[in-house]
């Protein structure tokens, strides 16, 4: 994984429409350390940038064998389960 370079400049303001239209280009800039503030109708709606260095990737199954379902855990009534599956 390439080492990310920290940008010392403030985040660049970009409209959502421009960002969406040039997504690949902007994401490459983010990989290089650039941060962006996304705006819609001149209002800030999001910030995007490289993840902080303290983000740890989650490992599927890390809690396997460490979680126990209580013996008295109630199963769903058949009608509720059917409604959830069928959307009725």
Buried (B, 14 or more C-beta within 10 A) or exposed (E): EEEBEEBEEEBEEBBEEEBEEEEEEBBEBBEEBBBBBBBEEEEEEEEBBBEEEEEEEEEEEEEEEEEEEEEEEEEEEEEEEEEEEEEE
